[in-house]
């Protein structure tokens, strides 16, 4: 009996909540829509507690790494940045009633810690994209050749030298971006939506149990 409860009760709860949320989009009944709105508010509260739990688990894992002398510098920097923002924001909200979104001190910490980190990551990412583009643009196959030609046309069309080489190059570049690129993006988006729907159906029917922390 316990095995049945552990295996099927979470699936029944998830399926009921999923169908309940889908019904809110399809039905126009005031009481039902009000309950659905309350359910979304409750899910926001649960998500906030989940974020708090994630912070505690993250802190515990990195504290263990520091104690075991593994990634000491990285884990120490992460914990200092994480808890300094939390402590300062919580203290100033409790004592002074200042919300973190409008607190100049929290914003200064954000601009002094997070913003430089973002700039560093994007700077490193630029070199990674350049190396990935070099590997992808090698014309070994027909598809790679088409990708190479399209990339060269778009880059030249957006550069000032492109119009000097040929006046119609910017128009061709815009056509590739606005027509071919948009069509490909929509195909990828529709494929992702269909894959997500298929995954939801598998979860509701009980074929996918990885979200419960086990694959049986």
N, C-alpha and C positions, 0 to 999 in steps of 0.2 A: 504494500500500500504506500509506503514512504517513497519507493522508487517512482511509482506512478505520479504521486504528488509533486516530487521534485522535477519530473520530466515534463508533465503536461500542464500543471497550474500556471507556470510563467508564460507558456504559449497561449493559454486561454486568456490570461490577463492582457497580454500584448495584443492579441487579435481583437479582443473587445475594445480596447482603447483605440486601436487603429481604425476599426470600423466606426467607432463613435466620432472620431475626428473627421473621417471622410464624410460622414452624414451631415456634419455641420456645414460643409461646403455645398452639399446637394440639396439640403432641406431648408426651407424658410419658415421655421416655427419658433416664435419668440422664446418660449421656455427652454426648448432644446438648444437654441443658439446661446442663451444665457448660461446654461450649464457647460456648454463647450468653452465659452470664454473663461468661466471659472476654472475649468480644467487646464486651460493654457496658463492661467495665472499660477495654479498649483505646480505645473511643470516648471515654470520659471523659478519658483521657490526651491523645488527639488534640485534644479540645476545649480542654484547658488550653493546649496549644501554639498553637491557633488564637486564643485570647484574647491570648496574648503577641504573636503576629503582628499582631493587630488594634491592640494598644497601640502597636507600633512604627510601623505605617502611619498611625495617627491622629496620633502625635507628629510624623512627617515632614510630613504635610499641613499641620498647623498651624504648624510651624516655617517652612515655605515661605510661608505666609500672613503671618507676622510679617516675614520678610525682604522680601516684596513690599509691606509696609505695608498689608495688607488685614486687617480685623478684628484689629488688633494687641491691643487690650485683652482682647477675648473669648478669643482664642487663648492669650494669655499667662496669663490666669486659669485656663483649662482645663489647660494644661501644668503650671503650678505645683501645682494641686490634685492632678492625676493622679500626678505623679512624687513629690511630697512623701509621699503615702500609700504609694506603692510602695517608696520608699527607706527610710522609717522602718520599715515593716513588715518588709522584707527584712533590714535591718541588725539589728533587735532579735531577729529569729528566728535569724540566723546567729550573732550574738555571745552572746546570752543564752538562746537556745532557747525564746523566748516565742512562742507561736502568735498570729497577728494577731487571732483570734477572742476571745482572752482577754487581750489587751494593753490596758492602761488608756490608754496614750499614743495608740495607734491609735484607740481608741474616742473619746478626747478630740478628735482631729483630725476623726473622722467627725461627732461631735456639733457641732463648731465650724464645719465646712465644708458637709457634705452635708445635715445636718438643717435648717439655716436655708435652704439652697437649695430643699429640698423644700417647706418652708413657703411660700416666696415663689412657687414655681410653682403650688402649690395655691391660693394666694390670687388669683393672676392667673387661674387656671382657673375660679374661681368667677364672676368677671365675664364670662368668655367663655361659660360655660354659661348665665348669665342672659341675655346678648344672643342666644344661639342659641335659647333657649326662647322669647324674645319673638318672634323671626322664625318659629319653628315653630308657635306657638300662635295666629297670626293666622288667624281662621276664614274663609278664602277658599274652602275646599272642604269637602265632607262629612267627609273623613278628618281634616282639620285641626280641624274643629269637635268631632269625637269626642275627639280628642287634648286639646283645650282643656278640654272638660267633665270628662274623666277626670282631668286634671292638677289642676283646681280642686277636685274632690271629694277626691282623695287628700291634697292639701295642707291642706284644711280639716279632713279627718278626722284628720290627725296633729297639728293645732294645737288648743290648749285651747278656742278659740272655736268649733270645729266642733261639739263636743258640746253647747254652749250653744244653738247655732242649731237643732240637731235631734239627738235622742239616738241615732238609728240611723245617723248619718253615719259614725262610726268603723267600724261593722260593714261598711258599704258600701265604705269605703276599704280595709279589710283584705281584703274579697272581691275587689276589683279587683287588689290586689297579689298575693294568694295564688292566685287562679284565672286571671284573664285574663293578668296579667303573667307568671305561671309558664308558662302554655300558650304564649304568644308566645316566651318565652325558650327553651323546649324546641324549638320549631319552628326558631328561628334556629340553635340548637346542632346539631340534626340536619342542617339544610341545610349548615352549615359542615363537618360530618363527611363528608357525601356529596361535597361539593366537594373536600375533601382527598383522599378515596379516588380520585375521578376524576383529580385532579392526579397522584397517585402512579402510577396506571395509565398516564397519558400519559407520565410520565417513564420508567417501566420499558419501555414500548413504543417509546420514542425519538421520540415526537411533540413533546415539550417539551424543548428544549435550552438554554433560557435559564440554567439553573443551571450550565452548563459555561462560561459567560462569553461565549457567542455565540448568535445566534438562527438560524443556518443549519441 
